[in-house]
Amino acid sequence: MPSPINYPPKEVIEPIFGKINFELVILWMLNNNEVCTWSNFKEKIKPSTLSIYLKKLLLTELIEKKEFNQYRITTKGKDRFYELSQATRQKRKLNYPPKAILWKRNYDHWILWMVYNNTYCKWTDFLNEPLSINNSSLSKNMNSLIEGNFIKKENKEYRITQLGKAQYSTMLRDYDLDRQSILEEESNRIKEVTKNTLRFFKRNRISDDETRFRFLNNLLRLPHEIIKQSVESEDDFFKILLFLSLNHPTQYPTFISTEKFAKKYGLELVVLEFHILQIVEKKIYPIKFFKLEGKSDEIYYFQANEKLERTLNAVVEEHITKFT
Protein backbone atom coordinates (compact mmCIF):
# COMPACT_ATOMS: atom_id res chain seq x y z
CA MET A 1 0.00 0.00 0.00
CA PRO A 2 1.53 3.34 -1.06
CA SER A 3 2.44 5.84 1.65
CA PRO A 4 0.19 8.91 1.99
CA ILE A 5 1.55 12.02 0.31
CA ASN A 6 2.74 14.96 2.40
CA TYR A 7 1.57 18.28 0.99
CA PRO A 8 3.05 21.73 1.69
CA PRO A 9 1.62 23.91 4.49
CA LYS A 10 -0.81 26.74 3.77
CA GLU A 11 1.88 29.46 3.78
CA VAL A 12 3.54 27.73 0.78
CA ILE A 13 0.33 26.95 -1.13
CA GLU A 14 -1.39 30.25 -0.30
CA PRO A 15 1.31 32.86 0.46
CA ILE A 16 0.12 36.06 2.13
CA PHE A 17 2.34 38.19 -0.12
CA GLY A 18 2.87 37.72 -3.84
CA LYS A 19 2.08 34.76 -6.06
CA ILE A 20 2.53 31.04 -5.47
CA ASN A 21 6.11 29.89 -6.03
CA PHE A 22 5.43 26.67 -7.95
CA GLU A 23 9.11 25.75 -7.94
CA LEU A 24 9.01 25.77 -4.13
CA VAL A 25 5.77 23.73 -4.05
CA ILE A 26 7.23 20.96 -6.24
CA LEU A 27 10.57 20.88 -4.41
CA TRP A 28 8.80 20.86 -1.03
CA MET A 29 6.75 17.82 -2.07
CA LEU A 30 9.77 15.93 -3.39
CA ASN A 31 11.86 16.83 -0.34
CA ASN A 32 9.14 15.59 2.02
CA ASN A 33 8.20 12.45 0.07
CA GLU A 34 10.32 9.62 -1.31
CA VAL A 35 8.77 10.01 -4.77
CA CYS A 36 5.86 11.93 -6.31
CA THR A 37 3.78 11.28 -9.42
CA TRP A 38 2.01 13.58 -11.85
CA SER A 39 -1.31 12.97 -10.12
CA ASN A 40 0.21 13.90 -6.74
CA PHE A 41 1.37 17.28 -8.05
CA LYS A 42 -1.91 17.82 -9.88
CA GLU A 43 -3.70 17.99 -6.52
CA LYS A 44 -2.10 21.40 -5.95
CA ILE A 45 -0.99 22.63 -9.39
CA LYS A 46 -3.00 22.81 -12.60
CA PRO A 47 -1.64 20.59 -15.45
CA SER A 48 -0.50 23.36 -17.83
CA THR A 49 1.55 25.06 -15.08
CA LEU A 50 2.82 21.74 -13.76
CA SER A 51 4.14 20.71 -17.17
CA ILE A 52 6.15 23.94 -17.51
CA TYR A 53 7.76 23.70 -14.07
CA LEU A 54 8.57 19.99 -14.22
CA LYS A 55 10.39 20.48 -17.54
CA LYS A 56 12.29 23.44 -16.11
CA LEU A 57 13.32 21.56 -12.96
CA LEU A 58 14.40 18.49 -14.97
CA LEU A 59 16.50 20.63 -17.33
CA THR A 60 18.25 22.36 -14.41
CA GLU A 61 18.82 18.95 -12.74
CA LEU A 62 16.99 19.95 -9.57
CA ILE A 63 14.76 16.86 -9.94
CA GLU A 64 15.06 13.57 -11.81
CA LYS A 65 12.68 11.06 -13.34
CA LYS A 66 14.04 7.60 -12.51
CA GLU A 67 11.05 5.51 -13.53
CA PHE A 68 7.86 6.16 -15.46
CA ASN A 69 5.89 8.94 -13.76
CA GLN A 70 8.08 8.91 -10.63
CA TYR A 71 9.94 12.10 -9.73
CA ARG A 72 12.67 12.47 -7.11
CA ILE A 73 14.64 15.44 -5.79
CA THR A 74 18.41 15.62 -6.47
CA THR A 75 21.16 16.88 -4.13
CA LYS A 76 21.23 20.08 -6.14
CA GLY A 77 17.45 20.29 -5.77
CA LYS A 78 17.70 19.96 -1.97
CA ASP A 79 20.11 22.90 -1.86
CA ARG A 80 17.70 24.94 -3.94
CA PHE A 81 14.77 23.93 -1.72
CA TYR A 82 16.57 25.09 1.45
CA GLU A 83 17.52 28.32 -0.26
CA LEU A 84 13.89 29.02 -1.24
CA SER A 85 12.62 27.99 2.20
CA GLN A 86 15.05 30.33 3.93
CA ALA A 87 14.00 33.23 1.72
CA THR A 88 10.34 32.52 2.53
CA ARG A 89 10.97 32.45 6.29
CA GLN A 90 13.00 35.66 6.22
CA LYS A 91 10.30 37.81 4.68
CA ARG A 92 11.56 41.32 4.01
CA LYS A 93 10.08 44.16 5.99
CA LEU A 94 9.55 47.00 3.57
CA ASN A 95 9.39 50.71 4.24
CA TYR A 96 6.52 52.52 2.51
CA PRO A 97 6.04 56.20 1.55
CA PRO A 98 4.25 58.54 3.98
CA LYS A 99 0.67 59.67 3.30
CA ALA A 100 1.87 63.06 2.02
CA ILE A 101 3.52 61.29 -0.94
CA LEU A 102 0.88 58.58 -1.47
CA TRP A 103 -1.90 61.17 -1.56
CA LYS A 104 -0.72 62.70 -4.86
CA ARG A 105 -0.61 59.33 -6.69
CA ASN A 106 2.57 60.18 -8.61
CA TYR A 107 3.64 56.59 -9.25
CA ASP A 108 7.15 57.53 -10.35
CA HIS A 109 7.63 59.26 -6.98
CA TRP A 110 6.27 56.22 -5.12
CA ILE A 111 8.71 53.94 -6.93
CA LEU A 112 11.66 56.29 -6.36
CA TRP A 113 10.81 56.56 -2.66
CA MET A 114 10.62 52.77 -2.34
CA VAL A 115 13.97 52.00 -3.98
CA TYR A 116 15.67 54.77 -1.98
CA ASN A 117 14.30 53.65 1.39
CA ASN A 118 14.73 49.89 0.86
CA THR A 119 17.88 47.96 -0.08
CA TYR A 120 16.07 46.71 -3.18
CA CYS A 121 12.51 46.16 -4.39
CA LYS A 122 10.81 43.36 -6.34
CA TRP A 123 8.15 43.94 -9.00
CA THR A 124 5.49 42.46 -6.70
CA ASP A 125 6.36 44.96 -3.95
CA PHE A 126 4.70 47.64 -6.07
CA LEU A 127 1.70 45.49 -7.03
CA ASN A 128 0.86 44.48 -3.48
CA GLU A 129 -0.83 46.60 -0.83
CA PRO A 130 -0.51 49.32 0.31
CA LEU A 131 0.77 50.61 -3.08
CA SER A 132 -1.35 48.42 -5.40
CA ILE A 133 -0.03 50.01 -8.60
CA ASN A 134 -1.59 48.33 -11.64
CA ASN A 135 0.74 46.50 -14.04
CA SER A 136 0.32 48.98 -16.89
CA SER A 137 1.13 52.07 -14.79
CA LEU A 138 3.97 50.28 -13.04
CA SER A 139 5.55 49.20 -16.32
CA LYS A 140 5.27 52.70 -17.82
CA ASN A 141 6.76 54.49 -14.80
CA MET A 142 9.43 51.89 -14.09
CA ASN A 143 10.68 51.95 -17.70
CA SER A 144 10.82 55.74 -17.59
CA LEU A 145 12.90 55.71 -14.39
CA ILE A 146 15.26 53.04 -15.77
CA GLU A 147 15.70 54.95 -19.04
CA GLY A 148 16.45 58.09 -17.03
CA ASN A 149 19.15 56.12 -15.15
CA PHE A 150 17.41 56.77 -11.81
CA ILE A 151 16.87 53.05 -11.18
CA LYS A 152 18.76 49.94 -12.27
CA LYS A 153 17.47 46.37 -12.58
CA GLU A 154 19.71 43.49 -11.52
CA ASN A 155 18.48 39.89 -11.21
CA LYS A 156 14.83 41.01 -11.01
CA GLU A 157 15.72 43.43 -8.19
CA TYR A 158 15.27 47.18 -8.57
CA ARG A 159 17.83 49.46 -6.92
CA ILE A 160 18.42 53.21 -6.87
CA THR A 161 21.39 54.78 -8.71
CA GLN A 162 23.51 57.78 -7.68
CA LEU A 163 21.52 59.91 -10.11
CA GLY A 164 18.34 58.52 -8.58
CA LYS A 165 19.47 59.66 -5.13
CA ALA A 166 19.92 63.20 -6.44
CA GLN A 167 16.48 63.04 -8.07
CA TYR A 168 14.98 61.75 -4.82
CA SER A 169 16.27 64.79 -2.90
CA THR A 170 14.77 67.11 -5.52
CA MET A 171 11.47 65.19 -5.43
CA LEU A 172 11.06 65.65 -1.66
CA ARG A 173 10.76 69.41 -2.12
CA ASP A 174 7.44 68.91 -3.95
CA TYR A 175 5.80 67.63 -0.79
CA ASP A 176 4.66 69.06 2.51
CA LEU A 177 7.16 67.08 4.54
CA ASP A 178 8.79 68.35 7.70
CA ARG A 179 11.87 70.41 6.94
CA GLN A 180 14.05 68.25 9.18
CA SER A 181 13.40 65.14 7.04
CA ILE A 182 14.42 66.97 3.88
CA LEU A 183 17.54 68.39 5.54
CA GLU A 184 18.54 64.92 6.75
CA GLU A 185 18.24 63.46 3.24
CA GLU A 186 20.27 66.34 1.78
CA SER A 187 22.90 65.87 4.50
CA ASN A 188 23.19 62.16 3.68
CA ARG A 189 23.68 62.93 0.00
CA ILE A 190 26.27 65.62 0.75
CA LYS A 191 28.21 63.19 2.97
CA GLU A 192 28.26 60.61 0.18
CA VAL A 193 29.41 63.13 -2.43
CA THR A 194 32.00 64.67 -0.10
CA LYS A 195 33.93 61.39 0.33
CA ASN A 196 35.00 61.34 -3.32
CA THR A 197 35.59 65.08 -3.56
CA LEU A 198 37.95 65.12 -0.57
CA ARG A 199 40.17 62.55 -2.27
CA PHE A 200 40.08 64.66 -5.44
CA PHE A 201 41.02 67.82 -3.49
CA LYS A 202 43.91 66.01 -1.83
CA ARG A 203 45.29 64.64 -5.11
CA ASN A 204 45.12 68.06 -6.78
CA ARG A 205 46.08 70.13 -3.71
CA ILE A 206 42.88 72.18 -3.65
CA SER A 207 42.94 73.85 -0.23
CA ASP A 208 40.98 77.09 -0.76
CA ASP A 209 37.69 76.83 1.15
CA GLU A 210 35.72 79.01 -1.28
CA THR A 211 36.81 76.92 -4.26
CA ARG A 212 35.95 73.72 -2.40
CA PHE A 213 32.51 75.01 -1.49
CA ARG A 214 31.73 76.15 -5.06
CA PHE A 215 32.95 72.81 -6.44
CA LEU A 216 30.70 70.86 -4.06
CA ASN A 217 27.76 73.15 -4.84
CA ASN A 218 28.28 72.60 -8.59
CA LEU A 219 28.57 68.83 -8.11
CA LEU A 220 25.34 68.60 -6.10
CA ARG A 221 23.46 70.29 -8.93
CA LEU A 222 25.23 68.46 -11.73
CA PRO A 223 26.01 64.86 -10.64
CA HIS A 224 28.46 62.88 -12.76
CA GLU A 225 25.71 60.40 -13.76
CA ILE A 226 23.94 63.07 -15.83
CA ILE A 227 26.97 63.65 -18.04
CA LYS A 228 28.57 60.19 -17.78
CA GLN A 229 27.81 59.18 -21.38
CA SER A 230 29.85 62.13 -22.57
CA VAL A 231 32.71 62.06 -20.05
CA GLU A 232 33.08 58.60 -18.50
CA SER A 233 36.00 59.33 -16.18
CA GLU A 234 34.88 60.78 -12.84
CA ASP A 235 38.30 62.38 -12.41
CA ASP A 236 38.00 64.22 -15.75
CA PHE A 237 34.48 65.32 -14.85
CA PHE A 238 35.70 66.67 -11.51
CA LYS A 239 38.42 68.64 -13.32
CA ILE A 240 35.81 70.26 -15.59
CA LEU A 241 33.82 71.36 -12.53
CA LEU A 242 37.04 72.56 -10.90
CA PHE A 243 37.71 74.84 -13.88
CA LEU A 244 34.27 76.44 -13.42
CA SER A 245 34.83 76.68 -9.67
CA LEU A 246 38.24 78.35 -9.98
CA ASN A 247 37.10 80.93 -12.53
CA HIS A 248 34.45 82.59 -10.37
CA PRO A 249 33.95 86.39 -10.27
CA THR A 250 34.98 86.50 -6.60
CA GLN A 251 38.45 85.34 -7.70
CA TYR A 252 38.97 88.42 -9.92
CA PRO A 253 41.59 89.34 -11.08
CA THR A 254 42.92 85.76 -10.67
CA PHE A 255 42.05 83.67 -13.73
CA ILE A 256 43.30 80.49 -15.40
CA SER A 257 42.79 79.87 -19.12
CA THR A 258 41.58 76.58 -20.57
CA GLU A 259 45.03 75.97 -22.07
CA LYS A 260 46.90 76.46 -18.79
CA PHE A 261 44.30 74.53 -16.80
CA ALA A 262 44.38 71.53 -19.18
CA LYS A 263 48.18 71.41 -19.02
CA LYS A 264 48.35 71.83 -15.22
CA TYR A 265 45.70 69.22 -14.37
CA GLY A 266 46.41 66.70 -17.14
CA LEU A 267 43.14 67.06 -19.04
CA GLU A 268 42.76 67.11 -22.82
CA LEU A 269 42.05 70.67 -23.95
CA VAL A 270 39.39 69.56 -26.43
CA VAL A 271 37.54 67.63 -23.67
CA LEU A 272 37.58 70.65 -21.36
CA GLU A 273 36.45 73.18 -23.96
CA PHE A 274 33.73 70.92 -25.37
CA HIS A 275 32.13 70.29 -21.99
CA ILE A 276 32.36 73.90 -20.84
CA LEU A 277 30.47 74.75 -24.04
CA GLN A 278 27.86 72.05 -23.36
CA ILE A 279 27.33 73.01 -19.71
CA VAL A 280 27.41 76.80 -20.02
CA GLU A 281 26.29 77.65 -23.56
CA LYS A 282 24.01 74.80 -24.66
CA LYS A 283 22.03 74.72 -21.39
CA ILE A 284 21.14 71.04 -21.86
CA TYR A 285 21.79 70.10 -18.22
CA PRO A 286 19.76 70.96 -15.09
CA ILE A 287 22.21 73.66 -14.04
CA LYS A 288 22.48 77.19 -15.38
CA PHE A 289 25.64 79.30 -15.51
CA PHE A 290 26.18 82.95 -16.39
CA LYS A 291 29.39 84.35 -17.86
CA LEU A 292 31.22 87.58 -17.04
CA GLU A 293 33.93 88.62 -19.49
CA GLY A 294 36.95 90.63 -18.35
CA LYS A 295 39.12 93.08 -20.27
CA SER A 296 41.84 90.61 -21.25
CA ASP A 297 39.88 87.58 -22.46
CA GLU A 298 39.14 86.42 -18.91
CA ILE A 299 35.81 84.63 -18.55
CA TYR A 300 34.26 84.05 -15.13
CA TYR A 301 31.37 81.70 -14.40
CA PHE A 302 28.70 81.73 -11.70
CA GLN A 303 25.56 79.71 -11.10
CA ALA A 304 22.03 80.99 -11.52
CA ASN A 305 20.38 82.03 -8.24
CA GLU A 306 23.70 82.79 -6.60
CA LYS A 307 23.96 85.90 -4.43
CA LEU A 308 25.90 87.60 -7.25
CA GLU A 309 23.07 87.06 -9.75
CA ARG A 310 20.53 88.51 -7.31
CA THR A 311 22.77 91.53 -6.75
CA LEU A 312 23.15 92.12 -10.50
CA ASN A 313 19.40 91.79 -11.00
CA ALA A 314 18.82 94.40 -8.31
CA VAL A 315 21.27 96.79 -9.99
CA VAL A 316 19.61 96.29 -13.40
CA GLU A 317 16.14 96.85 -11.94
CA GLU A 318 17.33 100.03 -10.24
CA HIS A 319 18.69 101.41 -13.53
CA ILE A 320 15.51 100.50 -15.39
CA THR A 321 13.43 102.25 -12.73
CA LYS A 322 15.55 105.40 -13.04
CA PHE A 323 15.14 105.65 -16.79
CA THR A 324 11.42 104.84 -17.04
Secondary structure, 3 states (H helix, E strand, C coil): CCCCCCCCCHHHHCCCCCCCCHHHHHHHHHHCCCCECHHHHHCCCCHHHHHHHHHHHHHCCCEEEEECCEEEECHHHHHHHHHHHHHHHCCCCCCCCCHHHHCCCCHHHHHHHHHHHCCCECHHHHHCCCCCCCHHHHHHHHHHHHHCCCEEEECCEEEECHHHHHHHHHHHCCCCCCHHHHHHHHHHHHHHHHHHHHHHHHHHCCCCHHHHHHHHHHHHHCCHHHHCCCCCCHHHHHHHHHHHHHCCHHHCCCCCCHHHHHHHHCCCHHHHHHHHHHHHHHCCCCCCEEEEECCCCCEEEEECCCHHHHHHHHHHHHHHHHCC
